[in-house]
C-alpha cells in the first residue's frame, strides 16, 4: 500500500491515484445506475434527504479516503443531472469528454498555477505556443498574431470591449 498521505504530484502520487481513481469510477457507475434517468428522482426533497442521510456530515473521526470517495462519488452521480442526456438539452454546461476528464486528473495532480512562469514552466510554454498557433489559424495574414485565455464569457466580452475601445 502506498503512503496514504502521498501528494498527487509527488513521487508516489501516481501510485496513490492508481488506487483511488478506480474507487471514484466504481462510485460513479453505482450512482449513475441508481439514478437511471437524466436527473435524480423525487426533486429537491429527495436530494436533500440523500444528503441528510450522511449524518454526521463531518464525523468526529474520518472514515478513510476510500470510503469517503466511494460514498461521495456515488452520491454525486445519483443526485446529479446527466448533461449528455437529450432531456438535459439547452442547459448551460455541456457533457465533458472522457479524455478531458482524464486530462483533468493530470492537471489536478500537478496543479500548475498559471500565475507565473516559475510555478508552471511547461504549462506556460504550452499555453503560449497553443495560443500562437490558434491566433495564426484565425489571422494568417498578420505578421505576429496573438491571443489570450479568459475564464469565461463575461471576461471574454469585457476584454473584447476594452480591446475595441483601445483600437
N, C-alpha and C positions, 0 to 999 in steps of 0.2 A: 504494500500500500504506500502510496506517495504521501508525503507530508501534507496534512490537511490544511495547513496554513500557507502552502505554496502560492506565490503570487502568479497570476495568469501569464505575465510576460517574463517571468523568471526562468531560471534554468530547468526547474521541474514543472513549470506551469503547463506545458503541453501535456504532460503525463496526467496531471490532475484534471485538466479539461477533458481528456480522453475518458476519464471515469465519470465526470459529471454531465457531459453533454448527452450521453445516452439516457441518463435519468430524466433529463428535461424532455427528450424526444418521446420517451415512453409516456410521460405525463401529458404531453401534447396530444398523443394518439388517444389516450384514455379519455381526456376531456373532450376531444372532438367527437369521439364515439358517443359519449354521454350526451352531448348537445344534440347531435343528429338533426340539426336544422341550421339555417343561416344565422340564427341568434338564439340566446337562451330562452327556454320556455318559462312561462309564468310571470314575465315582466319584472318591474323593479322590486316588488316584494320578494319574489323567489330569489333574485340575485342577492338582495340584502340578507336573506335568510342563509344563503350559502356562505356568505362572509361571516355572519354571526355564529355559524356552526364551528368556526375556527377557534372559538373562545377556549382559553385565553389567547387573544391575538398576539400578545407579547408575553410568552410564558416566563416564569422565573428562571427556568433552565432551558436552554436550547434543545432542539430535537435532532440536530445534526444537519449537515449540508444536504445529504442525500434525501432525507425525509422532507426537509423544508422545500427543496427544489421539486420533488415529486408532487407534493401537495399543492404548491403554488402553481406549477405549470399545468396540472390537471384542472385546478380551479379556474385559472385564466382561460384555458381553452374551452372549458364547459360554459363559462359565463361571458364569452366574447362573441362578437359577430364575425362572420367569415366574409371579408371583402371580396373574395373570389366567387362567391355565390351570386348568380344572376339576380336574386331577390335583394341583394345589397347594392345594386347599381345606383349610381348617382350620389354616392357618399363621397366625401372629400378625400378620403385616404384610399389608396389602391392596394391590391394584394401584393405582397413582396414576392419576388422571385427567390427560389431556394438558394441560388448562387449568391444573391445579395445578403441573405441571412447568414450564409456560410462566411462571406466576406466580413460581415459584422462581427463574427466571432474573432477573426484576426484583428480587426480594428479595436474591438473591445478589450482583447487580451493585451495588446501593445499600447493602447491608449495614447496614440500620437497627438500631442497637443499642438495645434497649428498656430499657437500664439507667436512662436518664434522658431527660426531655423534650428537652433540648438536643442529644442525639445522634440523635434520631428524631422531630422535631416532628410531622410529619403522620402517621406511623405510630402515634405515641402517641395522637393525637386520634382516628384511625380506630379504634384498639382500644377506647378509652373509649366512643365513640359506638356501636360494634357491640355491645359488652358490655351497654350500657344498653338497646339495642333488644332483645337476646336476653332480658335479665332481665325486660323489660316483657312479652314474649311468655309467659314462664314464670309470672310473678306479676303479672297485670294489675290485681289489686285493691290491690296495695301502692302507697303514695304515692311511694316512691323506691327501687325495686328495684335491686340491684347484682349484679355478677358479677365473676369473676376468671379469668384464664387460668392453667392449670397445665401443666407439661411432660409429664404422663403420668398413668397410672392410680394409681401409688403415691403421687405427690404429691397427686392429687385425693382419694384415700381418706384420707390423713393430714390434709389440710386439712378435709375433711368431719367427721372425728372431733374435730379441735380446735374447729371451729365448734359442733358439737353439745355438746361439753363446756362451752364458754363460755356457751351458751344456757341 
